[in-house]
Each structure stands twice: as C-alpha cells, then as structure tokens.
Amino acid sequence: MANKSTQCAKTGFLLANRIAKDIIDQNLSPGVLFGREPELLAQYGISRDPFREAVRILEWQGLATSVRGSGGGLRVGNLNPETISNIIRDYLFLSNTSVSDLIAVIKAFTEYGIDLLTTPEHEQIRISLLTLKTSWKDQQSSENDSLKFFKKLLIQLIKYTRNPAIGLFLTPIMDVINNAYTSTDESTAFNAPSIQLLFNCIDLAVLGESIKSKFEINSYLDLLEKQYQETLSKTVCEKEFPNWLENSSPKKAQILVYKIHRHIVENQLQPGTKIGLEPDLLERYKVSRAVFREAIRQLEIIGLVEQKKGRSGGLMVSQPNPASLIPVAVVYLFHANFGFEKFDESRKIIEIKSAELAAEKISCDQIITLKTLLENCNRSSAEEYIATSLELHTTLCEFSCNPILAMYMSILAEISKLATRDSDRLERLQKNIHDLKNSQQKVIDAIVNKEPNLAKTLMKSHRLLVSHCLR
C-alpha cells in the first residue's frame, strides 16, 4: 500500500509539472477554465488518484484551483505577489541557501539602484534618502541597528526602481537574511557592521559619486557576510521556526515541514541519507497520516526529500531543485502586466552579476561547454538565435555557481520566450543579429579568459543592445 501511494505521489508530481508547462505554453490567464476532470484524465492518460494529487500540488503552488459544480473544473489560479514571494522564500530557506549567495544577489540589485539614484533626474529621491538618514540618526543610538537601517534603505531603493519584479526577487532574500541574523541564542553577540558605511553610501549617491557609493555599500555587505561566517554560522539556532511564522497561525503540515528541515540540518544529513519510515515518523512527530503526507508533498516539491520504495527505502534526503517553483513565478509575472521592460531590466542585473561571477569561478569543463553553446549560437539562423542564445545565457548563469541567480534567470528566460513571440520584437532582433552575435562573443571571451571586470562591462553593453532591439 505504501508503495502504491508513493508511486501515486510521484506520478502526481510529474503531472503537476506537465499541467504547469501547458498553462504557460497556452498563455492562459487567471480564472480561465483549464479543463474538467473527465476530460483531463483522458487528455493526460492518467487515473483519478494521481490526477487529484497533481491538483493538490497545483493548488498549494497557487497555479490552479479546483472548482465544484456545473460550471466547475480546474481553473488557472489567481496568483498574487505575496504567494510568489513566500514560495521563493521557503525554497531559499529550506534549501539552505548560503548567506554568501544571498548577499551576492543583494549586491547586484543595490548596485543597480545606486546607478539609478546618481542620475540627474532622481534628485527628489536622493533628498528622500537624506531625510531617511537624518531621521534614523535622531532616533537610533545603537550600532547594532545597522541591519534594520539597511533593510529600510533597501526597501527605498526597490521602491525607487519602480520595478515590481525587483521587489519580488529581493523581498524573499531579505526575509531569509534577516532570519539568519536573528535566529541565534541571546548569548551570541552579533556586532553588525558600522552604520556609517550606509550613511556614506547615501552621502556619495547624493553627490553623484556612483562608484564610491557602491564601494561603501559593498563594504558593508562584505563585513556582514564575514561576521556571519565568524560568529553566527558557528552557533546553534535556538528558534524552532523561522521569523515569518511568529505572527501567523501556520497549518500543522507547514510546522512539520520546518521540523523535518531542522532535523536534516541539525544532524547534517546528506542527500541519499534515510530520514525514516512513514510509521516511525508518524510516531516521532505525533501527526496524522494526512498531515504528514501534505508536509512531505511540500518538501518533495522543493526537492529536499524523496520517498523511495523497497526494503531499504523510506523518506530520504534529496537535492533541492527549484524546477517546481519556476512555472509558478512565470505564470504570475507574465500576467502581472509589469511591462516587458521591467523583466528586461531584471534580467540585465542578473546577467551582469552572473558574467562577473562566472569569470571568477569557471572550470575547464564549463569553458568547453560555453564554447560549444556559443558556437551553436553563432551558427544559428536569425529564427533559431533566440532559443540558442537563451540556452547559452541560462547556462552562463548556472556557471556563476550562485543558485539564486540561476533560478531567477530560468524564470526570466521563460518570460523572454513568451515575450519574443511578438512579431515586431522578433523582427528587430533579426535585423541586429550580426551585432548581437559579436557582442555576445566578446562577453564569452572575457569569461573564458577569466576577466571578471571586463566580463561585467561587456555583458552590460550586450544587454543594452538586446534591450534596444526588444523594446
């Protein structure tokens, strides 16, 4: 019986991914009827149990909702930014994303925000930041409040970019960072970096000193990361649950998700390690089978665990994978009417940072892969260029060795595929194909030659050329 339920769960998981892909490919809007159960059972050649498991997964993701009655069926979900942000946040937390990777992404977005601030047309914004600094100095006295001030500064920078996609990407990162720095026991003294570095950042931005301003905020973030590695990462978290559950009433399954995660982390269990058999785990956590399976479903979606059959099977630790949350973000973002230029700006930020990191960390095998993909891209026709270029750039972001950048690029690459269906954009790309390929060649050459600063500069130029073609 256990094997049958495990197989049902896996089949349901695969079906949920297929349905998510079909919702994206058909560009279905929220509320649209995707199909009724009898029709979908026939269409996907599936039995009722795994189909209903798939529906439960899709409902948890927010991608679809099951409506009863004569006008019912499976409808596309009405996603909202909080749902998407929470799913990304939970993935980052439960997959144990490193503070180093989180901070690297924050650097990429704050540098973009400062570049915007130092342009002449944003004088009013700069005045607002000076006001923020002055009011904080009047109200606060502790250096340890610098993390709180940084969060306020980041919120203002997100607001001033007027790009909701940036907010959607950064908010979950800040939630996880904040949890990391506030989850240790009270005996651990965390001396946050000097708030003066953040004040300097604002003062220099007001003066139009973009490079110096970015240096100050990056210095703050470097110290934040260093102090985490030296103090906080060596302490044991006394909090059983993350900060964001403190003022909520989570379901029993959600609580169990975090308990199992904590067990994996505290015991340093590696992928392939057995956590236990279902009967034993039901007894250990004192929950019903329904609650247990709902929690396991969520952890399987993230990729943190998997159920294995056989005498040596059971609940096993697995390797986290964001594949199941990417369709959720794509559906929401594409139908949120942010405007293509907002996604394009977000992609530019991610790819510039990825080029820099890839040039620092690329291996010999990865160099061979990039050269092969570049060769395919250079040989491609104008019609084939978008697909081959997206594969090249998505792989480049993977080679940054930053899983957040890679995940965000995968989301934006799917949106780019949908956006370039527009005939006018496609025609402009095809007209500039020669310049695009030359520009791309220079970026890859800099990465292969392990020149991070040059790769960063050339990627910025390449993305500006792409933006010119697409907008």
C-alpha positions in Angstrom: 0.0 0.0 0.0 2.9 2.4 0.9 4.5 1.7 -2.5 1.2 2.4 -4.3 0.8 5.8 -2.5 4.5 6.7 -3.2 4.0 5.9 -6.9 0.8 8.0 -7.0 2.6 10.9 -5.4 5.5 10.8 -8.0 3.1 10.5 -10.9 1.0 13.3 -9.5 4.2 15.5 -9.1 5.2 14.8 -12.8 1.6 15.6 -13.9 1.5 18.8 -12.0 4.7 19.9 -13.8 3.1 19.0 -17.2 0.0 21.0 -16.4 2.1 24.0 -15.3 4.0 23.9 -18.5 0.8 23.7 -20.6 -0.7 26.7 -18.7 2.5 28.7 -19.6 2.6 27.5 -23.2 -1.0 28.3 -23.8 -0.6 31.7 -22.1 -3.8 31.1 -20.0 -5.0 34.0 -17.8 -6.0 33.6 -14.2 -9.6 32.3 -13.8 -9.6 30.6 -17.2 -11.0 27.0 -17.2 -8.2 24.6 -18.0 -10.4 21.6 -18.1 -12.8 19.3 -16.3 -11.6 16.1 -14.5 -13.0 13.5 -17.0 -11.6 15.5 -20.0 -8.2 15.9 -18.3 -8.0 12.3 -17.2 -8.4 11.3 -20.9 -6.1 14.0 -22.2 -3.2 13.1 -19.9 -3.9 9.3 -19.9 -3.9 9.3 -16.1 -6.0 7.7 -13.4 -8.1 9.7 -10.8 -5.7 9.3 -7.8 -2.5 10.8 -9.3 -4.6 13.4 -11.0 -6.0 14.6 -7.7 -2.6 14.5 -6.2 -1.4 16.8 -9.1 -4.3 19.1 -8.3 -3.3 19.3 -4.7 0.2 20.3 -5.7 -1.1 22.9 -8.2 -3.4 24.4 -5.5 -0.5 24.5 -3.0 1.6 26.3 -5.6 -1.3 28.7 -6.4 -1.2 27.7 -10.0 -4.7 26.3 -10.2 -7.8 25.8 -8.2 -10.4 23.1 -8.4 -14.0 24.5 -8.6 -17.0 22.3 -8.0 -20.4 22.4 -9.6 -21.8 22.5 -13.1 -19.5 25.4 -14.1 -16.5 24.0 -12.3 -13.4 22.2 -13.2 -9.7 23.0 -12.9 -9.1 26.8 -13.3 -5.9 28.8 -13.6 -5.1 30.2 -10.2 -5.2 33.9 -9.4 -1.6 34.3 -8.1 -0.5 37.3 -6.0 3.0 38.7 -5.3 2.9 37.6 -1.6 2.2 34.0 -2.6 5.2 34.0 -5.1 7.5 35.8 -2.6 6.6 33.2 0.1 7.2 30.3 -2.2 10.6 31.6 -3.2 11.4 32.5 0.4 10.6 29.0 1.6 12.7 27.4 -1.1 15.7 29.6 -0.3 15.3 28.8 3.4 14.6 25.1 3.1 17.3 24.5 0.6 19.8 26.1 3.0 21.0 28.8 0.5 24.2 30.2 1.8 24.5 33.8 3.1 27.3 34.4 0.6 25.0 33.6 -2.3 22.1 35.7 -0.8 24.5 38.7 -0.3 25.9 38.4 -3.8 22.4 38.9 -5.3 21.7 41.8 -3.0 24.9 43.4 -4.2 23.8 43.1 -7.8 20.4 44.8 -7.2 21.7 47.5 -4.9 24.4 48.5 -7.4 21.6 48.9 -10.0 19.6 51.0 -7.6 22.6 53.3 -6.8 23.3 53.7 -10.6 19.7 55.0 -10.9 20.0 57.3 -7.9 23.0 59.1 -9.2 21.4 60.2 -12.4 20.3 63.9 -12.5 16.5 63.2 -12.8 16.4 61.5 -9.5 17.2 64.4 -7.2 14.0 64.1 -5.2 14.7 60.5 -4.4 18.2 61.5 -3.2 16.6 64.1 -0.9 14.3 61.4 0.5 17.2 59.2 1.3 19.0 62.0 3.2 15.8 62.5 5.2 15.8 58.8 6.0 19.4 59.0 7.2 18.7 62.1 9.3 15.6 60.7 11.0 17.4 57.5 11.8 20.3 59.3 13.3 17.9 61.2 15.5 16.0 58.1 16.7 18.7 55.4 16.9 21.8 55.1 19.1 22.9 51.5 18.7 25.4 50.4 16.0 23.7 47.0 16.1 20.7 48.6 14.4 22.5 48.9 11.1 20.9 45.8 9.7 17.4 47.4 10.4 18.6 50.6 8.7 19.9 48.6 5.7 16.6 46.9 5.3 14.8 50.3 5.2 17.4 51.6 2.7 16.9 48.5 0.5 13.1 49.0 0.6 13.5 52.6 -0.5 15.9 51.5 -3.3 13.4 48.9 -4.5 10.6 51.5 -4.4 12.6 54.0 -6.5 13.4 51.5 -9.2 9.7 51.4 -10.0 10.2 47.8 -10.9 7.9 45.3 -9.1 9.8 42.4 -10.4 12.9 43.5 -8.5 10.9 43.8 -5.3 9.5 40.3 -5.9 13.1 38.9 -6.3 14.6 40.8 -3.4 11.9 40.6 -0.7 12.3 36.8 0.0 16.1 37.2 0.1 15.9 39.9 2.8 13.5 37.7 4.8 15.9 34.8 4.8 18.9 37.1 5.6 17.0 38.7 8.4 16.1 35.3 9.8 19.8 34.2 9.6 20.9 37.2 11.7 18.2 37.0 14.3 18.0 33.2 14.9 20.9 32.7 17.3 20.7 32.4 21.1 20.9 35.6 23.2 24.4 34.8 24.4 25.8 35.3 20.9 26.9 38.9 20.4 26.5 40.0 16.8 28.1 43.3 16.1 26.7 44.4 12.8 29.0 46.4 10.5 29.1 50.1 11.2 26.0 52.0 10.1 28.4 54.8 9.0 29.2 52.8 5.8 25.5 53.1 4.9 25.4 56.8 5.7 28.5 57.2 3.5 26.7 55.3 0.7 23.8 57.8 0.8 26.0 60.9 1.0 28.1 59.8 -2.0 25.0 58.9 -4.0 23.6 62.4 -3.4 26.9 63.8 -4.7 26.5 61.7 -7.8 29.6 59.5 -6.9 28.2 56.2 -8.1 31.4 54.1 -7.9 32.3 55.4 -4.4 28.7 54.9 -3.2 28.7 51.3 -4.4 32.0 50.7 -2.7 30.6 51.8 0.6 27.5 49.6 0.5 29.5 46.6 -0.8 32.0 47.1 2.0 29.0 46.9 4.5 27.8 43.7 2.8 31.3 42.2 2.8 31.6 42.8 6.6 28.1 41.5 7.1 29.0 38.2 5.4 32.4 38.0 7.2 30.8 38.5 10.6 28.2 35.9 9.8 30.9 33.3 8.9 32.9 34.2 12.0 30.1 34.2 14.6 26.6 33.4 13.7 27.2 30.3 11.5 29.0 28.6 14.3 26.1 28.9 16.8 23.1 26.7 17.0 19.8 28.3 16.2 17.5 28.0 19.2 14.4 29.1 17.3 12.4 26.1 16.1 10.7 28.1 13.3 11.8 31.0 11.1 10.8 34.6 11.9 8.0 34.8 9.4 5.9 32.2 11.4 6.0 34.3 14.6 2.9 36.4 13.9 0.9 33.8 11.9 -1.1 30.6 12.5 0.6 28.1 10.3 -1.1 24.8 9.4 0.1 21.6 11.1 1.7 20.5 7.8 3.7 23.7 7.5 5.0 23.3 11.0 6.0 19.7 10.2 7.9 20.9 7.1 10.1 23.1 9.2 10.6 20.4 11.9 11.8 17.9 9.3 14.1 20.5 7.8 15.5 21.3 11.2 16.2 17.6 11.8 18.1 17.4 8.5 20.2 20.5 9.2 20.9 19.7 12.9 22.0 16.1 12.0 23.9 17.3 8.9 22.1 14.7 6.8 23.4 14.5 3.2 21.4 13.6 0.0 20.7 9.9 0.0 20.5 9.6 3.8 17.5 7.9 5.2 15.3 10.0 7.5 12.9 7.2 8.4 9.9 5.1 7.5 6.4 6.6 7.5 5.1 4.7 10.5 8.2 5.7 12.6 7.9 9.3 11.5 4.2 9.5 12.3 5.1 8.3 15.8 8.0 10.7 16.2 6.2 13.8 15.1 2.8 12.8 16.6 0.8 13.8 13.4 -1.9 12.1 11.3 -1.0 10.5 8.0 -2.9 13.2 6.1 -0.8 16.0 7.8 2.4 14.0 7.2 1.8 13.5 3.6 0.9 17.1 2.9 4.2 18.1 4.5 6.1 15.6 2.5 4.4 16.8 -0.6 5.7 20.3 0.0 9.2 19.1 0.7 9.2 16.9 -2.4 8.1 19.9 -4.5 11.2 21.8 -3.2 13.3 18.7 -3.7 14.5 18.4 -0.1 13.2 14.9 0.3 12.0 11.9 -1.7 10.2 8.7 -1.0 11.9 5.5 -2.0 10.5 2.0 -2.4 11.7 -1.3 -1.2 13.2 -2.8 1.9 16.0 -0.1 2.1 13.6 2.7 1.2 11.7 5.3 3.2 11.9 9.0 3.4 15.3 10.1 2.1 17.2 13.4 2.0 17.4 14.7 -1.6 19.0 17.6 -3.5 16.8 20.7 -3.6 15.6 21.8 -7.0 13.7 24.9 -7.9 12.1 23.4 -11.0 8.6 23.3 -9.5 8.5 26.9 -8.4 9.7 28.3 -11.7 6.4 27.8 -13.5 4.5 29.5 -10.6 6.7 32.6 -10.9 6.5 32.6 -14.7 2.6 32.5 -14.7 2.3 35.3 -12.2 4.9 37.6 -13.6 3.8 37.2 -17.2 0.2 38.1 -16.3 1.0 40.8 -13.8 1.3 43.5 -16.5 4.6 44.9 -15.2 5.7 45.6 -18.7 8.4 43.8 -20.7 11.0 46.5 -19.9 10.8 45.6 -16.2 11.7 42.0 -16.8 14.4 43.1 -19.2 15.9 45.3 -16.5 15.8 42.5 -14.0 17.5 40.1 -16.5 20.2 42.7 -17.2 21.0 42.9 -13.4 21.2 39.1 -13.1 23.2 38.5 -16.2 25.8 41.2 -15.4 26.4 39.7 -12.0 26.5 36.2 -13.4 29.1 37.1 -16.0 31.3 38.6 -13.3 31.0 35.5 -11.0 31.3 33.0 -13.9 34.6 34.6 -15.0 35.9 34.2 -11.4 34.8 30.6 -10.9 34.5 28.9 -14.3 36.1 25.4 -14.6 37.8 23.9 -17.6 34.9 21.7 -18.4 32.5 24.6 -18.2 34.7 26.6 -20.6 34.3 23.8 -23.1 30.5 23.8 -22.6 30.3 27.6 -23.0 32.4 27.5 -26.2 30.2 24.7 -27.7 27.0 26.7 -26.9 28.5 29.8 -28.3 29.4 28.0 -31.5 25.9 26.7 -31.8 24.6 30.3 -31.3 26.9 31.8 -33.9 25.9 29.1 -36.4 22.2 29.6 -35.8 19.9 31.4 -38.2 18.0 34.5 -37.2 15.0 32.4 -36.5 17.0 30.0 -34.3 19.0 32.7 -32.5 16.6 33.3 -29.6 16.5 29.7 -28.5 20.2 29.1 -28.8 21.1 32.4 -27.1 18.7 31.7 -24.2 20.4 28.3 -23.7 23.8 30.0 -23.7 22.8 32.7 -21.2 20.9 30.4 -18.9 24.0 28.1 -18.8 26.2 31.1 -18.1 24.1 32.0 -15.1 24.4 28.4 -13.8 28.2 28.7 -14.1 28.1 31.7 -11.7 27.7 29.0 -9.0 25.0 31.1 -7.5 21.8 29.1 -7.3 19.6 32.2 -6.8 20.9 33.9 -10.0 20.5 30.7 -11.9 16.9 30.3 -10.6 15.9 33.9 -11.4 17.4 33.6 -14.9 15.4 30.5 -15.5 12.3 32.3 -14.6 13.1 35.3 -16.8 14.2 33.1 -19.7 10.8 31.6 -19.8 9.2 35.0 -19.9 11.6 36.1 -22.7 10.4 33.1 -24.8 6.8 34.3 -24.3 7.7 38.0 -25.0 9.7 37.3 -28.2 6.6 35.7 -29.8 5.8 39.4 -30.6 6.4 39.8 -34.3 7.8 43.3 -34.0 10.4 42.4 -31.4 11.4 39.3 -33.3 11.9 41.3 -36.5 14.1 43.9 -34.6 16.2 41.1 -33.2 16.7 39.5 -36.6 17.8 42.8 -38.1 20.5 43.2 -35.5 21.6 39.6 -35.4 25.2 40.3 -36.5 25.8 42.9 -33.9 24.2 40.7 -31.2 26.4 37.8 -32.0 29.6 39.9 -32.0 28.6 41.4 -28.7 27.9 38.0 -27.2 31.2 36.6 -28.5 33.1 39.3 -26.5 31.3 38.5 -23.3 32.1 34.8 -23.6 35.7 35.5 -24.5 36.1 37.6 -21.3 34.6 34.9 -19.2 36.8 32.2 -20.8 39.8 34.4 -20.2 38.7 34.8 -16.5 38.5 38.6 -16.6 35.6 39.4 -14.2 35.5 43.2 -14.5 35.7 43.1 -18.3 33.0 40.4 -18.5 30.8 42.5 -16.3 31.3 45.6 -18.5 30.8 43.7 -21.8 27.7 42.0 -20.5 26.3 45.4 -19.6 26.9 46.6 -23.2 25.4 43.4 -24.6 22.3 43.7 -22.5 21.9 47.3 -23.6 22.0 46.2 -27.2 19.4 43.5 -26.6 17.2 46.0 -24.8 17.4 48.4 -27.7 16.2 45.6 -30.0 13.4 44.3 -27.8 11.8 47.5 -26.5 
